[in-house]
Amino acid sequence: MFYFFYLFLSFFPVLTHFLSTFFHINFMSQSSFLERFSSKRPDERTTNWSPTHRAYLAGTINAAISDLQTKILPTGNIALAFTAIADKDGNLASAGSLAAAKPPHTAMEFETTKVRYWNEWWKLERSSLWYTTLCPISSPTSADSTFDSESGESTKYKLSANPPTNALKNTAIEFPWCNSPLGEGGSFSLSTTGLLITAVDPQWNPAKEFRLEVYYLPLTTFSEAPAPPLKQIQTPAWEGRAIGGVFDVKGEYAAFVKNRNRYPLGEIMDIFVAKLKGVEGDIVATRVDAVKIGGWEPLVMAVLWSEDSKTLFLGGEDRGRDKLYALPVDLSDLGGEVQEVREDPVLLTPDDEGSVNAVYRLPDGKLFLNSSSLTDSSTYTILDPSNPSAPSTRLLSSFTENGIRFGLSRTQISEFTFPSKDGTYNIHSFLLTPSFPSPSPSKTSPVALLIHGGPQSAWKDAWSTRWNPLMWAEQGYIVVMPNITGSTGYGDKMREAVAGDWCGRGTEDLEACLEWVERECEGADLGRCVALGGSYGGKRHISVFFFFSPFSLLMIWLDAFPVGMWGLSERRRDREESTVQKRDSDLKKGANHREKTSMTEGKASKPTQPQKNKKLTTPFPAGYMINHLAGVPLSTRFATLVSHNGPFSLTSQNLASDTPWAVAHDTGSHLWDSPAVWTHQDPSTRTSTWTRPMLFIHSPSDFRVPVTEGLAAYMVCQMRGIESRWLGFEGEGHWVLGRENSLVWWGTVLGWVNRYAGNGGVGRVELGPPVTEVGGSQRWF
């Protein structure tokens, strides 16, 4: 680790000069210039390094710290804030003290609903937020000093001799509350006036609700000890989840978004602004009401102040894209409960291509954007919002050159809208096609229907290494991605319609989608259709707007190359060299493979073949995801089904989940109040009609949908003689994130669907035997 820092520091002056020239950023004037110089030593102590060509030791914190933020104070000191473990007395816990406090047994006992979350069991240690300062040394030696180009002076810093202060001591707040990648643990913002903390309300009951509140800790010198009293920012009648509390440039105002109800998933977020400076007593936020003007109803998930504090930049999800808007605010009118903005927020980013991932405000008022799309893993853009009606942009880089590096094109991406079964609403969907003509003599392609998760979520025009639809498209599939009932970004009415009805409307939307594809999509062979999804139904795409230091650009770039996309160009050349006859032979092999005998109702019978033209006349008893889809008539349209981390028994999944309140809300009742409602929507009650070959993927560290759900569904297929396979990954949770694991995931999934869709030939992934049968390490699965 030390070697890495010295190596990086020797390169740092060149990198700083290049980036500051290219991006017009004066790095030495930025408050976050120490972020890349924090190193965890082998003894778990953290060392801070100065950003100079010749590194020096600024100080050592005897603990493992994370989430470091810095800010230059008017006094010349530098404020530091970070998260770390606190001991039972609320003091900073060193690695040694944590080891000494570890009991000799491995028992876990609980009397609360806080048992486990996301992929970790609750631990005895409690995390907290800390602050301290770096102080300038009065007479630094020239060899060790840091040159400030603005003042023309040299300064050297050292860590304060006083121990870091626990900002949350004597409160019941734990921060971060959990390590979930979904932002459920909270966030904090640092300013010269203190800390703004978005944290889980300690008074909440995690068995029934999920709440985050915004707290303000006023600080002046960041040497205050103990910490001053924490002030909760009041939002009368709004009791849901707050997100992204941020200071304005001067630290005098705060902005955040929050929903009204205690059940937060996908609900429209309202915008709040609060005055902090000079406020005695309670701080009450003013709601900025712009959501209902002109029908504007994106799901706002992030806010950022402009340089002059007259505008809020809003990150909003709208019709399958994450977009950036500008909304003017009047800080002189914050005394009331509501401030009405009588104009629509202005869209700053394209309405029809890509999604914004991250936004950073530059000193000159411009914005630095990181975005992606279905064809581009990462783009960097400078946006000038000074004229919101016609913002100017300058593209700095496109990692995949808008897909050209992989032979991809935006012409492969299209969208369509189809009516619901009853004609009362419309559903939006993405459609992706291969980058090459169909090799089939009939010029048709198999269809892959992807069902997103949540259910309060949506498919988006954004890059992903986990559920990347182009991976199926480049295997020759026409990929259909409908945002069915429950999807976010289409208004509250569409999202809330899934509550109490996980099964009916969602299944009808899928059927209507297939009927549209069959009627309107030339070349789509629904006789070779496969359906894939995970969690509720498919990939749960979580969009998180975040604000970052330009020092992270290099690391983002190094991590941007997509796992699983290696070799696309080579495979494309192989496809061009293949022959139609070879493909036809493989197609026939796939069709013959599906003729194998299966067991239905305990008797041997031939599985029903995918029926291209069958109209469903029986009512839908259920069908909210792949496991549920397997038991309804619509399943006969699919050659195979792929279920990634999907619930099997609604009862066991919900009550054993880390979010037991979620399904109770969506079903409209608790199990003990209306058991019939739960049974009606439970996939495990319809296994007698399962016939389709199924692939199950589930990993043991998934506490959102416990691994027993996947194992139970897999065992149903095994006991009934239905062709099936189960894939699991040690150490993985709800998402498969390990790079090598991701390659195995893609190889198995693509190989499985290709087998049953009769999709063979050069360039197609073939399904091999299970990992445990090819001489690999005998892992638990």
N, C-alpha and C positions, 0 to 999 in steps of 0.2 A: 504493500500500500504506500509506504514512504517512497519507494522507487517511482511509483506512478506519479506522485505529486511533484517530485523533482523533475521528472521527465516532462510533465505537462507545463510546469512553470518555466522551463527553458524555452518552450514553444509559445508561451502565453503572450509575450510582447508582440510577436508577429501576428498571432491570432487576433489580439485586441485591436491592433492597427488596421488589420484587414476588415474586421467586422464593424469597427467604429466608422471607417470610411464608407464601407458598402451600405451599412444600414443607417448612417448618420446618427450614431449613438455615441455619446461620450461616456464610456464605461466607468471611468473613475469618478463620475459624479452620480452614479446610480447607487441607491441604498442597498442593493442586493449583491454588491461586488465581492462579498466574502462567502457567498453560498457554495462556491466550488472549491473552497479551501477548508473544508471540514472533513477530517479523516478519523475513522474508527480504528483504534489501535488493537492489536491482538488481545490486550487486557481489557477491552471494551471501554477504555477511556477515550474521550474525544479531544482531538487537537485542532486548534484553529490556526490557519496560516494566512499570512497577508498576501495581497495580490501584487507582488512585485517580482521582478526578475530574480532577485535573491531572496528566497524565502527565509522567514525567521519565525520562531515560536512565539505566538502572541499569548498563549496560555493553554492550560489543560483543564478540562472538566472531567471529573472522576465519575463518569457515567456514560452510558450509551444514549446519545441523543438523536432526535430525528426532526424533520420539518423545520429546519433552521430558516429564520427570516431576520433581516437586518434593516436598520434605518438610521441615517445620519441625523443627529439631534442638533438643535440650535446651539448647544453648548460646545459642539465639536466632538462630543462622545458619539459612539455608535451603539445604538440599542440592539440587543440580541434577544430573540424569543425562540423557544424550541419546545418540543415535547420530550418527556422522559418519565421513567417509572418513579413513583414516590413510595417511600417505606410507610409503615403503619403509623408513624408520627407525622407524616406529611413532608418529610425531608427528602432530598435527592438521594435516590438509592444507587449505590455503587454496585458494580458487578460482584464484588466480594460479599457485600451485605446480602444481596439476593441469593447467592449461593449458600451462605450461612443460614439463611432463613428457610431454605428448602427442606421440607420434612422428609424423613426416611421412608415414608410409605408413598403410594401412588393413589390413595383414596380421593374421591371427589364427593362432597356432600353439599346439597343445596336445599334451601327453604324458600326460594323465590323462583320466578320464571326465567331469570337470567342464568341459563344453564350452558348454552353454546350459541354462537352466532357466526353465520356465513361458513367459515371453515375452521373455527377455533373454539375450544372449550374455554369458558370463563376462568380466568386465573385469579389467584389471590392478590397479585400485584395490581395496583391501580395507576393508570397513566394520568399525567397532569401537564399543565402548561407552565413554563418557567420563563423568567426574564432576567437579564443582567446587562452589563455594558462593557465595551472596549474603550479604554481611555487613552488619549494621546500622551506620549512621553515628552516631557518638556525639552530635553536636549538629546535627540536621537543622533546616532552616528550616521554620517552620510552614506556609508556602505549599506546600512540596514534600513534606510528610510524609504518611504513611499512618496513619490513626487506628485503633487497635485497641480495639474496643468492650469487650473483656473486661478488658484491663489499664488502660484509660483513658489510655494513653500514645500518643504519636506516634512512628513509626519510619520512617526512610528507609534504603533498601538500596543497596549497590553491588556489582558483580561483583568477585570476588576478583582481586587483582593477579597471583596465580600462574596459569599456564596450566592448562587442564583436563588431568586425568590420564587416560591410556589404561588402562582397567580390565583390558584383555586383552593388554597388551603382553608380549612374550616368551612368549606362548602361541600355539598353532596355531589357536585358536578365531576364527572369523569371525562377526560378529554385526551385523545379522541376516544369516543365511547366504544368503538370497535374498529377493526382493520378492513372492513368491507370496501371493495373498490367502487361501490355505488355511491359513495359520498355520505353514507348513513352515519359515519362517525363524527361528522362536523367539520368545521374549518375555522381559521382565524386570520385576522388582518392586523397588520402592524402600522402604526403611525407615530408621529412625534407627540401626539396627545394621549397615547395609550394603546390598548388592545381591544379589538372587537372580536368576540368569540361566538360562533354559532355552534351550540352544543345541545345534546339531548337533555330535555327537561328531567331533573332528578325525581320529580313528583309523578312521572307518568307510570302507567301500568303496562309493561311490555306484552302482557297477555291480551290486552284489549286495544291498544292504540300505539301510535308512533309519533312523537312530538320532538321538534327541535326549536329552541328559542335563541334569540340574539341577546348577548350580554355585553355591556361596556365597562371596561376597567380603566378609569382615568389615571394616567401617569404623566409625570413631568420630567423627572430625571432618570427613571428606570432603575433607581437605586432604592426606591421606597421599600421598606421592610418593617413589619409585614405588609402585604399587599392591601391597598385600600378596599373598602366594600365594593362588591360587584353590583352593577345596576342592570336589571333586566329591562330591555326596551319593550314597552307595553304595546300590544296590538289588540285592543278591545274587540271581542267577538271573533277574532281569528285565532284558532287554537290548534292549527295543523303544523306542518313541517316548514320551518324557515330554511332558506338556502342562501349561501354566499354573502353574508354580511361584509360590506367593504366600506372603507373610509373614502371621503373625497381627498383631493390632493393636500389640502391644509389640515385634514384631520378634524374638521369642525362639524361634519355631517356624516351620517351613515345611510346606506341604502341596502336593501335586501328584498327578497321575494318570499311570500308565504301563502299557503292555502288556508281556507277557512276551517275545514273540517279536520278532525283528528286522524281520519283515514286518508293518507296522503297520495297514494299511487296514481300519478298521471292527472291529478286534478289541476284545473286552471290556477296558476299562481298569481297573486296580486302583488303589486309593487308598493313598497313602503320606503319613506324617507324620514329620517329623524334628525333633529338638531341636537348636537351634543355640547357645544361650547356654551358656557354660561348658564346651563340649565340646572336649577336647584330642585331637588326632590325627584319625583318620577319622570322618566323620559317616555313620552308617548309619541309613537310614530304616526305620520300622516299617510294615508293610503292615496297613491296617485292613480286615479281612475281613468285608464285609457283602454281598458280591455273591451268595453262594449261599444266603443265608437266605431262607426262604419263597419260593424261586423268583424273587427279585428280580434282574433281569438287564438293566437299562437300560445303554446305552452312555454312561458318564460321560465328559464332555469338558471339565468346568471345575469348579473348587472355589473357595470363598470362606469365610473365617473369620467367625464371629459376633463381635459386639463384646466378649463375655466369653471368647472362645477356647474355649468348651466345646462348640461345635457347628460342623460343617462343612456349608455349603450346597453342594449338588451339582447341576450342570446335567447332566441325563441325557436321552438320546433313547430313547423308548419308544413303540412302535406308532404311528409316524407323527407324533409330537409331541415337542417339546423341553420338558421339565418341570423343575421345581425341587423338590429334596428337602432335608430336614434330617436329618443323621446325628450323634448325640452321639459325642464322642471323650473318652477319659480320658488326659489328658496326664501323669498320674502313672504310667502303665503303658506306657512307650515303650521299655523296655529289651530286649524280645524281638523276634523276627523278625516275629511276627504278633500283632495285637491283635484278638480276636474280639468283635464287637459282636453281642450276643444279642437284637437287636430290628431289625425292618425300618426302613429309612429312611422318614421320614414325608413324604408328598406334600403340598406347600404350594400348588401351582397346580392349576387344573382338569384333570381327567383326560380330558375329552372335547371340549375346545375350545382352539385356538390353541397357540402355541409361544412360549417365553421367548427373547428375543434378547440381553438384557443385564441385568445386576444390579449395583446400587450400594448399598453399605452406608452408612446414614445414622448420624450421631453418636448418635442416641437408640436405636440397635439395630434400627430398622426397615429395611426393604429397599425400594429404589426400582427398579421393574421396567419394562423396555421389552419389549413383546410384539407379536406380529402373528398373523394367522390368514389363512385363504383368502379371507375377506371384509373384513378390516381391515388396512390397511397399517401402522398403528402405534398402540399404546395405551400409556398410562403409568399405573402403579398404585403405590400405597404398600401394602406388605404388612407386617403385624405378626406376626413368627414367635414371639412370646413364649409362645403356646400352640400348639405345633405340631399338635396333634390337631384344632384348630379355628382356623386362622389367619384373622385379620380382614384384609380388603382394602378399599381406597378407590380407586375409579377417578377419575383426574384428568382424563384426556382420551382420546378415541377419534377418530383423525383422519378416518376415514370413517364415524363413528357406526355401527360394526359393519356397514358396507356400505350404509347408508341413503342416503348422499350420492350413491352411484352406482346407486341403485335395486336393490341386491343384498340378499340375505337368507340367514341361516344355514339356512333351509329348503331352499336349493338344494344343500346339502352333506349327503351321506349316506355311510355306510360299509357294506361287506359283506365277508364271509369265505366263501371257496369252497374246496372240497377239491382237492388235487392230483390228477393223472391216475391215480396209483396208490393214492390214498386214504390215504397215510401221513402227510401233513402238511397244514396249512391255510395259505392265502395271504390276506392282508388287503389291501383296496383301498378307495380313495376313489372316489366317484361324484358328479359335478356335473351339474346340469340347468340349462337356461335359465331366466331369470326371467320368461318369457312363454310362453304356450301355443304349441304347434306350429302354424304356418300351413298345413301340408299338409292336404289333404282327408282323408288317412288318419290324421292326427294323430300321425305318426311323425317322428322326428328322426334326422339322421345321427349317427354315433358317431365320436368321436376317441379312439383308444387312445394314451396317452402312456407311453413306456418310459423309466424313469429311468436315470441314468448310474452310473458307479462301476467295476465293478458293486456295490462295497460302499458303498451309499448308500441313500436312501429318499425317496419322496414324503412330504411332511409337510403338516400343517395350518398353513401359514405363507405369508406374502406373498412374492411375487417379481415383479420387473419384467421378468425375462428369460423365464421359462417360467411364465406366469400362466394356470392352467387356465380361469379365468373369462373370459379373452379368447376362448377357443373356445366356452365355454358361451353367452356373449352373442352369438355368431354363430349360435346355434341348435343347437349340438352337445350330445349327451350325452357327457360326458367321463369316461373310465375311467382310473384311475391305480393299477395293481396294484403292490404291493411284492413282486416275484417273488424267487425264490431268489438269494441273495447280498445281500439287503437288510439294512440295519443297524436295530437297535432291536427285533429279534425273537429275540435270543439268538445265542450263538456258533454253534450247530449250523446255524441257517438261513443265517447269513452265510458260514460256512466251506464250505458245500455247493457253492458256485460254483467253488471251487478245483479245477482239473483238469477242469472241465466247464462251460465258458462256453456251450456250445451246447444240450445236451440238456434239462436240467430247466427252464432259462429259457424255452425255446420251448414246452415242454409246459405250463408255467404260463400263458403267454399264450393258448394254445389253450383251456385249461380256463376261463380268465377270460372269453373270448368266448362259450363255451358257456353259462356262467352268465348272462351278460348277455342272450343270446338266449332263454334259458329263463325268466328271472325279471324282466327289466327291461321293463316295459310301455312301448311307444312307441319302442323302440330299433330303428332300421332298419339292420341289419348289411349290407344290400345297398349301403349308402352309408357304409362304414366306412373311415377313414383311420388310418394309424399314423405317429407322429412320435417321434423320439428323437435324442439327441446323445451324443457321447463313446461310452461303452459302449452306451447305449441311449436316454437321455433326459437331462433336466437333472440335473446332479449338484448336489444341494442341500446346501451346506455350512453347517452351523449352528455359529456361533462365539459362545459366551458371552463377553462382555467387560465390564470394569469401567471406568466413565468418570466424568469430572467433570461436575457439573451445568451447567457453562458450555457444554458441548457441546449442551445441549438445543435451543437456538435453531437451531443449524446442522443438527441432526438433523431438526427440524421443517421447516426450509426445504427439505431434500432428500427429505422423505418422500413428496411427491406422486408417484404412480406414473406412470412413462413409459408411454405407450401406452394409458392409460385415459381420456384426455381425450375428452369428447364422448359418453360412454356414455348419459347422460340424453337428449341431443339425438337420438341414433340410436334410442333406445327410442321417443321420440315419433314419429319417422319411421316406425318399424315399425307403430305403432298406426294410422297413417293409411294404410298400404298395403293392398292388396287381395289376397285369396287367388288371384285369377286371375293377377295379375302374378307372384306367386311360382311358380305352377304352370308358367307359361311359361318362367321362368328355370330351373326344375328340369329341364324337357325339354331346354333348350339344353345344360345340363351333361351330361345323359345322352347326347345326340347327340355331344358333343365327345369322349367316351371311345371312340367307334366308329372313331377314326382308325387307320390301318394302322401296324403296327410290324414290326420285323425280329426273327425268331427263328431261330437257327441259320443265319443268312445268307439265309433265305427270307422273303418277305413273308407275313405272316399277321395275322389279327385278334387283338389281345390278349385273353386270357381275362378275362371279366367277373367282378367280385366275386361270389363264390358264397356265398349266405347260409346254405345248409343242408348244404354239402358236409362230410362227415366225413373226416378225414385217416387213411388206412390205411397209408401208407408210413412207414417210420421216419424220424426227424428226423436227418439227417446233421450238421446244425449249426443255428445260429440265435441268436446272442447279441446282436444289435442290428439296426438297420434294414438295413444292407448285407448282413448275413447272412440276415436275414429275406427279402430279395428273392430268394434262391436256394433257398428251401425251399417245400414245398407250401402252408404256411400263408399265403404271400403272396397266393394267389388270393382271399383274403377281403377284400383291401383295394383301394380304388379308386385310391389313390396312397400313396407312402411319402415321408417327409421325413427326411433324414439331416443332422444338424448336427454337424460336426467328428467324424465317425465314422471308425474304422479301416476300411481296405479290404483291405490285405494284412497279416496278423498279423505276418509276419516283418519287413517293412520298417518298419511302425509301431512295433513294440516296440524294435527295435535302434536306430532313429533317434530314439526318444522321450527325454525328459529323465529318465524313470524306467524304465530298461531292466529293472530287477529285478521290476517289478510283474506284467507278463504272464507272465514265467517262473514266478512263484509260482502264478498262477491256472491256468496250463496244466499245472502239475505237473512241468515239465521245461524244460531249455534246448533251443534249436533243434538244437544239435549232438549232444545226447544222444538225443532222440526226435523226429526231424523228422516222423514220421507223425502224432504227436499234434498238432503245429502245423498240418499240412496239413488234418487232420480238422476243425479249428475255424476255417479260413481262409475268409472270404467270397469272396476272389478266385478260389477254385478252383471256384465254382459259378455263374459268370456266364452259362453257356450256358442257364440256365433263367430268367434275368431277363426279365420282361415288363412289370412294372408301371411307370407313369409315376413319375418320381422327381425330387425337388428336393434339391439338395446345397448346403449352406452351409458354407464353410470360409474361414478368414482366414490370411494369411501369417505372422503372429506367434505362431501356435499351435505351441509346441514339445512339448506333451504328445502331440498327435496331429498330425504335420506336415501342411502344406497339400497336399502331393502325394497324400495318401490320398484327399482329396475330389476332386481333379482326376482321379486315375486312375479312380475309380468313375464320375465324370461322363463321361469319355471312353468308357468301356464302353457307356454308354447311347447316346451320340452315334454311335458306330461301328456299333451294332446297330440304330439307327433307333428307339430307345425315346424317347418324349417325356420331355424332361428340361430342367432349368435349373440353372445354377450361380450362386451369390451369394457374394461375398467382400467384405471390408472392409479397406482399408489401415489398418495401425496396430492392428487388433484381434487378439486371441489366441484362447484356448479359449472365452472368453466375449465376447459383444458387449455392451460397456458404454457406448459413446458414445450420448448421447440421440437425436441425429438418426439415427445408425446403427440404434438400436433401433426407431425408427419405420419405417425401411425394412425391417428384418427382419420386423416384424409385418405390414406391408403385403404383402410378398411371400409369407410363409408362409400367412397367412389367405386371400389371394387364390388361391394355388395349391390349397389343399385345398378351397376352395369350388368352384373350377372342376370338379374331378374328383369331388366328392361331389354335384354337382348342387345346390349350396346357394346359390341366387341370390335376388334380391329387394332391396327397399329396406332399407337398413341393413346389407347384406352387403358385405364388402370384395371388390372385383373386381380381378382380376389384370391389371395393365397390361403393356406391353412392357418388355423389359429396360432398365435405367437407361441403358446405352450407346446405346440406340436412340431416345431421346426428347430429344436435344439437350443432355443434361447433359455435364459434364466427362468426357472420355475417360479414365477411370481404368483401371487395369491389368486389372480383371476385365471 
